[in-house]
Amino acid sequence: MLDILMNLQKSAPVKFELIAVNMDQKQPGYPEHVLPDYLDALGIEYYIVNKDTYSIVKQKIPEGKTTCGLCSRLRRGTLYAFAEEIGATKIALGHHKDDIVQTLFLNMFYGSRLSGMPPKLLSDDKRNIVIRPLAYCRETDIEAFAAHKEFPIIPCNLCGSQENLQRQNIRKMLMDWERVDGSRIEKIFSSMQNIAPSQMADSNLFDFASLTIDRTGERKEYEFDSTQTIDAGGLPSSSQPAERSNFIELTELR
């Protein structure tokens, strides 16, 4: 993401400054030198924020339980506060298309809500804006690009040491789906951009209680028009107009 944004600085129609920020969450064995060495070589302004969220997570989350939820909240809160401290107006995160689709199903299966991670987000307190420049990129493409550029890799031992993570289960499910239909994740992501609130069931998004009919204008012909009779095969016949009693009888049978 940093590499792409640095290139965009040269060609984008808008001017922007870049400040690289990384969190050292004090995980055991974390290679503290890797990222500073890389950023020093780039000659870019950067900060390493030291925050021992690892100890908090290990203290609060029982052994064997998923740590990702609390870990991400602590990390996000730290980044929000630091963005204000240095006067940054946007926080760019590296989530990609696969992350966003996985989060959709995580929230559905484990949180009973239909939500994901938008490419651009205003925080709840309206004090920060998050952007996800890689939101439309597939994970496999990013992996290939990273390998080509030989970026330094820093593992997350806190997450990697856990088995049966909810996100891993969702990821496996989606990978199985893609083996059947290679465009499955693309279709799911597209559906997240094509939402019809009136076809869902959230009364906060759509006013179902106040629905009223309006028959003042000329209507379009229905597929099975009520002015047509229905023959024995269940197909409309235009030879005879349907009586009102027939319509009521069919409605009652249904």
Secondary structure, 3 states (H helix, E strand, C coil): CHHHHHHHHHHCCCCCCCCEEEEECCCCCCCCCHHHHHHHHHCCCEEEEECCHHHHHHHHCCCCCCCHHHHHHHHHHHHHHHHHHHCCCCEECCCCHHHHHHHHHHHHHHHCCCCCCCCEEECCCCCCEEECCCCCCCHHHHHHHHHHHCCCCCCCHHHHCCCCCHHHHHHHHHHHHHHHCCCHHHHHHHHHCCCCHHHCCCCCCCCCCCCCCCCCCCCCCCCCCCCEEECCCCCEEEEEECCHHHHHHHHHHC
